[in-house]
């Protein structure tokens, strides 16, 4: 007589092993190129400005164009991933990312063509980020979900952002801004490797009752239970929700979390992209050289690595993502106020690092909060719509700061505005129910968020 096994519980209770390390390293490289391509425009703009002479509004459009693509990609992947699988859509996005880097390196020669190309590149990035967040959470051990997810996501992402600054300082200034995108085209190697080694989400397979592939993946995940899995039957995971339904996301069971995901995420990405997109230019405005300004960009990404890991540890320690987000958003707002008040170099270094540490750390926990707000069968759509709306905030950040610079170029005004947005994010997050979705408990149905 065969044993009946719930595959989701097997994944959630699995100890960290070889499978997790291999999977985590692969996803880390995916996120390295995601972070690299997301933030390298900030280092390209000061270089192309010497040739194209764009005004602040045009610079804002050039920076925001990629984030427009992020919104499109986020929504697009949500509609596709719940139907065709996480793996297939992520591979499409990786190959598109490579093609866009080659186009930017070889064909772009004006602000308009740059903006269009960055928008298409942003579409690829927009598909990658929510897919990866969903992927990681669906493979993460339940007891260490925040720590595993943020380590896997944040390390590669932050290194990619740091690499963008390093390449901008070295190759960008010596060989031209196109060389920045030549380096980005190395994502082709990751795409090819992922084609052969990236597993499908086991929760996606469970909903579709693909028992043979479930069996193979569980054996890879927990080889010590191979004999059990070979003869086991698997619990049916019923889908009682309508896949891909926005109406479902606003149903009573999910409405509060959905609105918090949309509003807090909007404000959070407004600050992240507004800060990272304009930081090099604002530092130059305060008297720093271009190379020094690029160094500040790398500093904020280095700090983001430690901020993300620390916020994940804190969320696991206190047992609440909501509490961790509130603390990190408030601290980020304080750092922005300090940047508005002090312009001395050593003070700038301290508070730029603090801003990167806290604002990216809060966003890392928010990513987990968002993905675990929904059950498997609507998770792709829930994340896709949430990230798409959040990206509108990211679009508005660089664009509105560009308009603000036209009216009042003082960087202190910009930092003060970002501080207000962060405090509002903390306020909206604090409105979450005390029983925030810390983990998603799998049962016979996945019809409501875990309590």
C-alpha positions as CSV (number, residue, x, y, z in Angstrom):
1,X,0.0,0.0,0.0
2,X,1.5,3.4,-1.1
3,X,2.0,6.2,1.3
4,X,0.1,9.5,0.6
5,X,2.4,12.5,0.8
6,X,1.7,16.2,0.6
7,X,4.5,17.5,-1.6
8,X,4.2,21.1,-0.3
9,X,4.7,19.9,3.3
10,X,7.8,17.9,2.1
11,X,9.3,21.0,0.6
12,X,8.4,23.2,3.7
13,X,9.9,20.7,6.1
14,X,13.1,19.9,4.1
15,X,16.4,20.7,5.7
16,X,18.8,23.0,3.8
17,X,20.8,20.7,1.5
18,X,22.7,20.4,-1.8
19,X,19.5,21.1,-3.8
20,X,19.0,24.4,-2.0
21,X,22.6,25.5,-2.4
22,X,22.6,24.6,-6.2
23,X,19.2,26.3,-6.7
24,X,20.2,29.3,-4.6
25,X,23.5,29.9,-6.5
26,X,21.7,29.7,-9.9
27,X,19.0,32.2,-8.7
28,X,21.7,34.4,-7.3
29,X,23.4,34.7,-10.7
30,X,20.0,35.5,-12.2
31,X,19.5,38.2,-9.7
32,X,23.1,39.5,-10.2
33,X,22.2,40.4,-13.8
34,X,18.8,41.7,-12.7
35,X,20.4,44.1,-10.3
36,X,23.2,45.0,-12.8
37,X,20.7,45.9,-15.5
38,X,18.2,47.6,-13.2
39,X,20.7,50.1,-11.8
40,X,23.3,50.6,-14.5
41,X,21.3,53.4,-16.2
42,X,22.2,55.7,-13.3
43,X,25.8,55.3,-14.3
44,X,25.2,55.6,-18.1
45,X,23.3,58.9,-17.8
46,X,26.2,61.1,-16.6
47,X,28.3,59.6,-19.4
48,X,25.8,60.1,-22.3
49,X,24.9,63.6,-20.9
50,X,28.2,64.9,-22.2
51,X,27.3,64.0,-25.8
52,X,23.5,64.2,-25.9
53,X,23.0,67.2,-23.5
54,X,19.6,66.1,-22.2
55,X,17.7,68.4,-19.9
56,X,16.5,67.1,-16.4
57,X,13.1,66.2,-17.7
58,X,14.6,64.1,-20.5
59,X,16.9,62.4,-18.0
60,X,13.9,61.6,-15.9
61,X,12.2,60.0,-18.9
62,X,15.3,58.0,-19.8
63,X,15.5,56.7,-16.3
64,X,11.8,56.0,-16.0
65,X,11.5,54.3,-19.3
66,X,13.1,51.1,-18.0
67,X,10.7,51.1,-15.0
68,X,7.7,51.4,-17.4
69,X,8.9,48.2,-18.9
70,X,9.2,46.7,-15.4
71,X,5.5,47.4,-14.8
72,X,4.6,45.8,-18.2
73,X,6.8,42.8,-17.5
74,X,5.4,42.3,-14.0
75,X,1.8,42.2,-15.2
76,X,2.7,40.1,-18.2
77,X,4.5,37.4,-16.2
78,X,1.6,37.1,-13.8
79,X,-0.8,36.3,-16.7
80,X,1.7,33.8,-18.2
81,X,3.3,32.1,-15.2
82,X,0.1,30.8,-13.7
83,X,-0.7,29.2,-17.0
84,X,2.6,28.1,-18.6
85,X,4.7,27.6,-15.5
86,X,7.4,29.7,-13.7
87,X,10.3,28.0,-15.4
88,X,9.3,28.6,-19.0
89,X,8.5,32.3,-18.5
90,X,11.7,33.0,-16.6
91,X,13.7,31.5,-19.4
92,X,12.0,33.7,-21.9
93,X,12.8,36.7,-19.8
94,X,16.5,35.8,-19.5
95,X,17.0,35.4,-23.2
96,X,15.1,38.7,-23.9
97,X,17.4,40.4,-21.3
98,X,20.5,39.3,-23.2
99,X,19.1,40.5,-26.6
100,X,18.3,44.0,-25.1
101,X,21.8,44.4,-23.7
102,X,23.3,43.7,-27.2
103,X,20.9,46.2,-28.7
104,X,21.9,48.9,-26.3
105,X,25.5,48.2,-26.8
106,X,25.4,48.2,-30.6
107,X,22.4,50.2,-31.9
108,X,21.3,53.0,-29.5
109,X,22.4,56.5,-30.5
110,X,19.9,59.0,-29.1
111,X,17.8,59.6,-25.9
112,X,14.7,58.3,-27.7
113,X,16.3,55.0,-28.8
114,X,17.8,54.6,-25.4
115,X,14.4,55.1,-23.7
116,X,12.7,52.6,-26.0
117,X,15.5,50.0,-25.6
118,X,15.5,50.4,-21.8
119,X,11.7,49.9,-21.8
120,X,12.0,46.6,-23.5
121,X,14.9,45.6,-21.3
122,X,12.8,46.7,-18.3
123,X,10.0,44.3,-19.5
124,X,12.4,41.4,-19.2
125,X,13.5,42.5,-15.8
126,X,9.9,43.0,-14.8
127,X,9.2,39.4,-15.5
128,X,12.3,38.1,-13.7
129,X,11.9,39.8,-10.3
130,X,8.4,38.6,-9.3
131,X,9.0,35.2,-10.8
132,X,12.2,34.8,-8.7
133,X,10.5,35.9,-5.5
134,X,7.7,33.4,-6.1
135,X,10.2,30.7,-7.0
136,X,12.3,31.1,-3.9
137,X,9.4,31.3,-1.5
138,X,7.9,28.1,-3.0
139,X,11.2,26.2,-2.5
140,X,12.2,27.8,0.9
141,X,12.2,25.7,4.1
142,X,9.3,26.9,6.2
143,X,11.3,27.6,9.4
144,X,13.9,29.7,7.6
145,X,11.7,31.1,4.8
146,X,12.7,34.8,5.3
147,X,16.4,34.1,5.8
148,X,16.7,31.7,2.8
149,X,14.6,33.9,0.5
150,X,16.4,37.1,1.3
151,X,19.9,35.5,1.1
152,X,19.1,33.9,-2.2
153,X,17.5,37.1,-3.7
154,X,19.4,39.9,-2.1
155,X,23.0,38.7,-2.4
156,X,23.0,38.4,-6.1
157,X,20.9,41.5,-6.6
158,X,23.1,43.7,-4.5
159,X,26.3,42.4,-6.0
160,X,24.8,43.1,-9.4
161,X,24.1,46.7,-8.3
162,X,27.6,47.1,-7.0
163,X,29.1,45.6,-10.2
164,X,27.1,48.2,-12.2
165,X,28.9,51.0,-10.3
166,X,32.3,49.3,-10.6
167,X,31.9,48.8,-14.4
168,X,30.7,52.4,-14.7
169,X,33.8,53.7,-12.9
170,X,36.2,51.6,-14.9
171,X,35.1,50.4,-18.3
172,X,32.3,53.0,-18.7
173,X,34.7,55.9,-18.4
174,X,37.5,54.4,-20.3
175,X,35.7,52.5,-23.1
176,X,32.4,54.3,-23.3
177,X,29.0,53.7,-21.9
178,X,28.2,51.0,-24.4
179,X,30.8,48.7,-22.7
180,X,28.4,48.6,-19.7
181,X,25.8,46.8,-21.8
182,X,28.4,44.5,-23.4
183,X,29.1,43.2,-19.9
184,X,25.4,42.8,-19.3
185,X,25.1,40.6,-22.4
186,X,27.0,37.9,-20.4
187,X,23.5,37.0,-19.0
188,X,23.4,34.7,-22.0
189,X,25.6,32.2,-20.0
190,X,23.1,32.2,-17.1
191,X,20.2,31.7,-19.4
192,X,21.8,28.7,-21.1
193,X,22.7,27.1,-17.7
194,X,19.2,27.8,-16.4
195,X,17.7,26.1,-19.4
196,X,19.3,22.8,-18.3
197,X,19.2,23.1,-14.5
198,X,16.3,25.3,-13.4
199,X,13.5,23.2,-11.8
200,X,9.8,24.0,-12.1
201,X,8.0,25.2,-9.1
202,X,6.8,22.1,-7.2
203,X,3.7,24.0,-6.0
204,X,2.8,24.8,-9.6
205,X,3.3,21.1,-10.5
206,X,1.2,20.0,-7.5
207,X,-1.8,22.1,-8.5
208,X,-1.6,20.5,-11.9
209,X,-1.1,17.0,-10.5
210,X,2.1,16.3,-12.4
211,X,3.1,13.5,-10.1
212,X,6.0,12.1,-12.1
213,X,7.9,15.4,-12.1
214,X,7.0,16.0,-8.5
215,X,8.5,12.6,-7.6
216,X,11.7,13.4,-9.5
217,X,12.1,16.8,-7.8
218,X,11.4,15.5,-4.3
219,X,14.1,12.8,-4.8
220,X,16.5,15.6,-5.8
221,X,15.5,17.7,-2.8
222,X,15.5,14.9,-0.2
223,X,17.5,11.9,-1.6
224,X,17.4,10.2,1.8
225,X,13.7,9.7,1.2
226,X,14.1,8.2,-2.3
227,X,12.5,4.9,-1.5
228,X,9.5,6.5,0.1
229,X,8.9,8.8,-2.9
230,X,9.2,6.0,-5.4
231,X,6.1,4.2,-4.2
232,X,4.2,7.1,-2.8
233,X,1.0,8.7,-4.0
234,X,0.6,12.5,-3.6
235,X,-2.1,14.4,-2.0
236,X,-4.3,16.3,-4.4
237,X,-3.9,20.0,-4.1
238,X,-7.3,21.4,-5.1
239,X,-7.7,24.8,-6.7
240,X,-10.8,26.5,-5.6
241,X,-9.8,29.9,-6.8
242,X,-10.2,31.3,-10.3
243,X,-6.7,31.6,-11.7
244,X,-5.6,35.0,-12.9
245,X,-8.6,36.8,-11.4
246,X,-8.0,40.3,-10.1
247,X,-11.4,40.1,-8.5
248,X,-10.1,37.3,-6.3
249,X,-7.2,39.5,-5.1
250,X,-9.8,42.0,-3.9
251,X,-12.0,39.4,-2.2
252,X,-12.5,39.8,1.6
253,X,-9.8,37.1,2.3
254,X,-7.1,39.1,0.5
255,X,-8.3,42.7,0.3
256,X,-6.4,44.2,3.1
257,X,-3.1,42.5,2.2
258,X,-3.6,43.4,-1.5
259,X,-4.2,47.1,-0.9
260,X,-1.2,47.2,1.5
261,X,0.9,45.4,-1.2
262,X,-0.1,48.0,-3.8
263,X,0.2,51.2,-1.8
264,X,3.3,50.4,0.4
265,X,5.1,48.9,-2.6
266,X,4.3,51.9,-4.7
267,X,5.8,54.2,-2.1
268,X,8.8,51.9,-1.5
269,X,9.8,51.7,-5.2
270,X,9.2,55.4,-5.6
271,X,12.0,56.0,-3.1
272,X,14.3,53.2,-4.3
273,X,14.3,54.2,-7.9
274,X,14.1,57.9,-7.2
275,X,17.2,57.7,-4.9
276,X,19.3,55.3,-7.0
277,X,18.5,56.9,-10.3
278,X,19.4,60.4,-9.2
279,X,22.0,59.8,-6.4
280,X,25.1,60.1,-8.7
281,X,23.7,63.3,-10.3
282,X,22.9,64.8,-6.9
283,X,26.3,64.0,-5.5
284,X,28.0,65.6,-8.5
285,X,25.7,68.6,-7.9
286,X,27.2,68.8,-4.3
287,X,30.7,69.1,-5.7
288,X,31.9,65.5,-6.1
289,X,33.7,64.1,-9.2
290,X,32.0,61.6,-11.4
291,X,34.1,58.7,-10.2
292,X,33.3,59.6,-6.6
293,X,29.6,59.9,-7.4
294,X,29.6,56.4,-8.9
295,X,31.3,55.2,-5.7
296,X,28.2,56.4,-3.7
297,X,26.0,54.3,-6.0
298,X,28.1,51.2,-5.3
299,X,28.1,52.1,-1.5
300,X,24.3,52.1,-1.4
301,X,24.1,48.7,-3.1
302,X,26.7,47.3,-0.8
303,X,24.7,48.5,2.2
304,X,21.5,47.0,0.6
305,X,23.1,43.6,0.8
306,X,23.5,43.8,4.6
307,X,20.2,45.6,5.0
308,X,18.3,42.8,3.2
309,X,20.0,40.0,5.1
310,X,19.5,41.8,8.5
311,X,15.9,42.5,7.9
312,X,15.2,38.9,7.0
313,X,16.9,37.7,10.1
314,X,15.0,40.2,12.2
315,X,11.6,39.2,10.7
316,X,12.3,35.5,11.5
317,X,13.5,36.5,15.0
318,X,10.4,38.5,16.0
319,X,8.1,36.3,13.9
320,X,6.5,39.3,12.0
321,X,7.3,40.7,8.6
322,X,5.1,43.7,9.4
323,X,7.1,44.7,12.5
324,X,10.4,44.4,10.5
325,X,9.1,46.5,7.7
326,X,7.9,49.3,10.0
327,X,11.2,49.5,11.8
328,X,13.2,49.5,8.5
329,X,11.0,52.1,6.8
330,X,11.1,54.5,9.7
331,X,14.9,54.2,10.0
332,X,15.2,54.8,6.2
333,X,13.2,58.0,6.6
334,X,15.5,59.2,9.3
335,X,18.5,58.6,7.1
336,X,16.8,60.6,4.3
337,X,16.2,63.5,6.7
338,X,19.9,63.4,7.7
339,X,20.9,63.5,4.0
340,X,18.8,66.6,3.6
341,X,20.4,68.3,6.5
342,X,24.1,67.4,6.0
343,X,26.2,67.7,2.9
344,X,29.7,67.1,4.3
345,X,31.4,64.1,2.6
346,X,31.8,61.9,5.7
347,X,28.2,62.5,6.7
348,X,27.1,61.7,3.2
349,X,28.9,58.4,3.3
350,X,27.4,57.4,6.6
351,X,23.8,58.3,5.7
352,X,23.9,57.1,2.1
353,X,25.0,53.7,3.5
354,X,22.2,53.9,6.1
355,X,19.6,54.8,3.5
356,X,20.7,51.8,1.4
357,X,20.7,49.5,4.4
358,X,17.2,50.3,5.5
359,X,15.2,51.1,2.4
360,X,16.4,48.0,0.5
361,X,16.0,45.9,3.7
362,X,12.4,47.0,4.1
363,X,11.7,46.2,0.4
364,X,13.3,42.7,0.8
365,X,10.8,41.8,3.5
366,X,7.9,43.4,1.6
367,X,8.7,41.1,-1.3
368,X,8.2,38.1,1.0
369,X,5.1,39.6,2.5
370,X,3.6,40.1,-0.9
371,X,4.3,36.7,-2.3
372,X,3.0,34.9,0.8
373,X,-0.2,36.9,0.8
374,X,-1.7,34.6,-1.8
375,X,-2.1,30.8,-2.4
376,X,-0.3,29.0,-5.1
377,X,-2.9,29.1,-7.8
378,X,-3.2,32.9,-7.7
379,X,0.3,33.7,-6.5
380,X,1.7,34.5,-9.9
381,X,-1.2,36.9,-10.7
382,X,-1.1,38.4,-7.2
383,X,2.6,39.1,-7.4
384,X,2.5,40.2,-11.0
385,X,-0.3,42.8,-10.4
386,X,1.3,44.0,-7.1
387,X,4.8,44.4,-8.6
388,X,3.3,46.0,-11.7
389,X,1.5,48.7,-9.6
390,X,4.6,49.0,-7.4
391,X,6.6,49.7,-10.5
392,X,4.4,52.7,-11.3
393,X,5.9,54.2,-8.1
394,X,9.3,53.3,-9.4
395,X,8.5,55.1,-12.7
396,X,7.2,58.2,-10.9
397,X,10.4,58.4,-8.7
398,X,13.0,59.4,-11.3
399,X,10.4,61.3,-13.4
400,X,9.0,63.5,-10.6
401,X,12.5,64.1,-9.2
402,X,13.5,65.3,-12.7
403,X,10.6,67.7,-12.7
404,X,11.4,68.8,-9.2
405,X,15.0,69.5,-10.2
406,X,13.7,71.7,-12.9
407,X,11.8,73.8,-10.3
408,X,14.1,73.4,-7.3
409,X,17.5,71.7,-7.9
410,X,18.5,71.6,-4.2
411,X,19.1,67.9,-3.3
412,X,17.8,68.6,0.2
413,X,14.3,69.1,-1.2
414,X,14.5,65.7,-2.9
415,X,15.8,63.9,0.2
416,X,13.0,65.5,2.3
417,X,10.4,64.3,-0.1
418,X,11.7,60.8,-0.1
419,X,11.6,60.8,3.8
420,X,7.9,61.7,3.7
421,X,7.2,58.8,1.2
422,X,9.0,56.3,3.5
423,X,7.0,57.4,6.6
424,X,3.8,56.9,4.6
425,X,5.0,53.4,3.6
426,X,5.6,52.6,7.3
427,X,2.1,53.8,8.1
428,X,0.4,51.7,5.5
429,X,2.4,48.6,6.4
430,X,1.4,49.1,10.1
431,X,-2.3,48.8,9.1
432,X,-1.8,45.1,8.3
433,X,-3.5,42.5,10.4
434,X,-1.5,41.3,13.4
435,X,-1.7,37.8,11.7
436,X,0.4,38.7,8.7
437,X,1.2,35.9,6.3
438,X,4.5,34.8,7.8
439,X,4.2,31.4,6.1
440,X,1.8,29.7,3.8
441,X,0.6,26.4,5.2
442,X,-0.3,23.8,2.6
443,X,-3.3,21.6,3.1
444,X,-5.8,20.0,0.8
445,X,-6.7,23.4,-0.5
446,X,-4.8,26.6,-0.8
447,X,-7.8,28.9,-0.8
448,X,-6.8,31.5,1.8
449,X,-3.6,33.1,3.2
450,X,-2.0,31.4,6.1
451,X,-2.8,33.0,9.4
